[in-house]
Amino acid sequence: MQRNILEYLEDTVQRFPDKTAFANESMGMTFQEVSQASRKIGTCLIKKGYQREPVVIYMKKHPHMIAAFWGVVYSSCFYVPIDEDMPAFRISLIFQNLKPRAVICDEATREQVKDFKDFDGEVLLYDEIVSNKADDGLLLDVRERSIDTDPIYIVFTSGSTGIPKGVVACHRSVIDYVENLTEVLGITKDSVLANQTPLYFDACLKELFSSLKCGATTYLTPKSLFMFPVKLVEFLNEYKINTVCWVVSALTMISSMKTFDKIKPKYLHTIAFGSEVFPIKQFHLWREALPEARFINLYGPTEATGMSCYYEVNREFEEGEAIPIGRPFKNTEILLLDENNKLPPKGEPGEICIRGTALTLGYYKDEERTNEVFVQNPLNHCYHELIYRTGDIGRLNEYGELMFLSRKDYQIKHMGHRIELGEIEAHVHQVDGIHSACCIYDKEKEKITLFYSGVIETKELVANLKKTLPRYMIPNHVYSLETMPLTANGKVDRTTLKQMIKSERTRRE
């Protein structure tokens, strides 16, 4: 029985030692090189006395950073990735929570680590620790004492209070996730993937662990290319990328700019997407450009190891329809709970709750916030059974497929009506000329504000909305933006939009 994700690497290096595992535009690492580097790092950490504790990896986005991940795991520790582009204030909050004893860095980040006010531990330079020898006996001894519920990583997500939450994932959850994902996406040794997200987001697991298990190759896509869609597609073609698992905004950036009129991804046959609702208009552009490709909608929170549900698009969708998030992965169950913690009538909405091995171990050193969302299954009064309350609202359609409706947070009471902001956004996306849209509710002023990017005038957009939405759902303020602000992982940055509203309100007053 498999109980450690490193078994994937150890099996793959036997089959494909000289094959490229991870690469960027300037260099690549074979599976053999990744294995050698990670075993050396693991040995070094063990000899220094680091075991079963967080080790921060603060490096530029590079294949060496990935090798450092596995090196930390070899030591029985759990890695905490931090990107060089992460704001200093957020890093400070993370260090206050972790209180790590060690940070692995590279030459590009070495000087920055010295400026960390909340860290007084040991700084380990990647090039130096990989110069040591691996001790197979020492590594084996540590492995024999490990179990599959041991932590493997901590990734930090945003918290409603402004304090990041460190989600702790274990080997068992990740193993089940990888087994499910690679089966659903059809990942093989011939798969060539392009990573889109920063390596400090759990979204990168789709590429990294798929490569480990299947012997696939993952290319780290330069962040700068996502501002230039033609160059981005050229990158996909140059490296013969055939599989992507990207956030929706990255895909719509390509299609909305009429990129397919100039160039198309020649090798792409599997497109997985998630994190946001895929506007049908933009989805159709992708389907027209790549009619033979598979399109798979993925859904799942970080707290459930990243992905819990999937839906492979197998029928046509009209304007105004939404693509389902489908059915749960194996060994995962989705429960819909109403306001009374009961199952809602068939077809009625409820909060999406998850049970199974997908559940992570909760938030690091944060029992209070862990207990708020990792709770006893209210449908089970017989024994202890945790579920994760996602805060997402969903319902089952006539096919028995799960539909994402909105966040609980995005459900508002406005003019006496209960409104899902996601519904307004869905109608905006149906209007010709819209690239991206986001609704924010100003609770203080009780106003709905719509931000959008596109090639349509504000007056024309509002006129279109009045044809499809009831009066009480028409946004009170509408602002056209040249580009929509995005978070580091490609989602619409609602925090920035809220700040823009606040600034505008202050200016008016």
Protein Blocks (a to p, Z undefined) as FASTA:
>chain_A
ZZbfklmmmmmmmmmmmbcfbdcfkbccdfklmmmmmmmmmmmmmmnopahiacdddddd
dfklmmmmmmmmmnopacddddfklcfklmmmmmmmnopabdcddfklmmmmmmmmkbcb
dcddfklmmmpccdfklmmmmmmmpcfkbcfbdcddddfkopacdddddfklmmmmmmmm
mmmnopafkbccddfbdckbfklmmmmmmmmmnopacddddfklmmmmklmmmmmmmnop
abdcddfklmmmmmmnommmmoccfklcbdcdehiacdfklmmmmmmmmmmbccdddddd
fklgoiabdcddfbdcdehiacdebjadehiacddddfkopacdehiacddddedjklcg
bjehilklmmmmmccdfkbckbccddddehpacdddfkopacdfbdfklpcceehiacdf
klmmmmmmmpghiabdcddddfknopacdddddjbdfklmmmmmmmmpcfklpcfbdcdd
fbacddfkopacfklmmmmmmmmmmmmZZ
